[in-house]
């Protein structure tokens, strides 16, 4: 993947005092600088990159510097030093005209408070950015309606903002941002004001939209469960510094210090880990070309009571049990005659939380398959119920 955003040595503090910069260069802490100078360091020496099409989450508690940092990415907060490269251009050097073009065409901000205009309808809000660009009425209305449909608000185009729930208002804000077709979405705690059920729906909506559009998204949150559910990678901030960056399961399993370890201690891993993280390559498989005796031998050799049957390109055909296979030999049946279909399957992106009901009900391992029914791996009950296994298919 190509790098879309690259941030190098990004400090931000309230006053352009060279003495403060010297203190930062000496790696003095945020608290020590405040005590000595009275100035607050918003971001201290942040360096990271975001890949094109990546959903990159910056997580931290209140006062950690996460919102200050994201506002640097479109120069709403002017950085004090360093560089911010977007597609190779240092936007810190942009003049007023270049910044306006950048904000209108390349990077759009979605705020926590939605920033919607109450005197406009849903359609009027969503088309606003296109109107500012000078797009003709018919064309911008067409794009706005398509975008509204994309966030699940069809039929609400003529409603005013006051008539909508908080979750619907957030969908309007997201639609307005998407309507201008920006390369980058900057989302500053967009779901934090929503109640838990609506918040969950919006998280799923964002993941669904991202799977289709593959935007580069920088998402700010203080909620560790939200961060690990949404993020392709997560950066954790503390006292204006980034203390660890990694994919969610790596941060969970390999915290870089005591702070991160404490931060993730109470996280619900079933909401973070996915099928691909807990599945393993099956030690035994049989194909349609194999006979019953081969199936029996595979099960006996591996100490299992059932085995999956696959066809060409490892396409899953079903499962057979040892009891059925032994009985079939006696009655001179074929392997194809005793294949069962009463097992559960899952996509590799499914969360462990959603696999728990299947694991409780199923008599057999859960088969992880792709859109072509290719068998990618299997999940045994204990892996789901513990939510701790991190074995992946090679």
Secondary structure, 3 states (H helix, E strand, C coil): CCEEEEEEEEEEECCCCHHHHHHHHCCCCHHHHHHHHCCCEEEEEEEEEEECCCEEEEEECCCCCHHHHHHHCCCCCCCCCCEEEECCEEHHHCCHHHHHHHHHHCEEEECCCCCCCCCCEHHHHHCHHHHHCCCCHHHHHHHHHHHHHHCCCCCCCCCEHHHCCHHHHHHHHHHHHHHCCCCEEEEECCCCCCCHHHHHHHHHHHHHHHHHHCCEEEEEECCHHHHHHHCCEEEEEECCEEEEEECHHHHHHCCCCHHHHHHCCCCCHHHCCEHHHHCECCCCCEECCCCHHHHHHHHHHHCCCEEEEECHHHEEEEEEEHHHHHHHHHCCCCHHHHCECCCCEECCCCEHHHHHHHHHHCCCCEEEECCCCEEEEEECHHHHHHCCCCCCCC
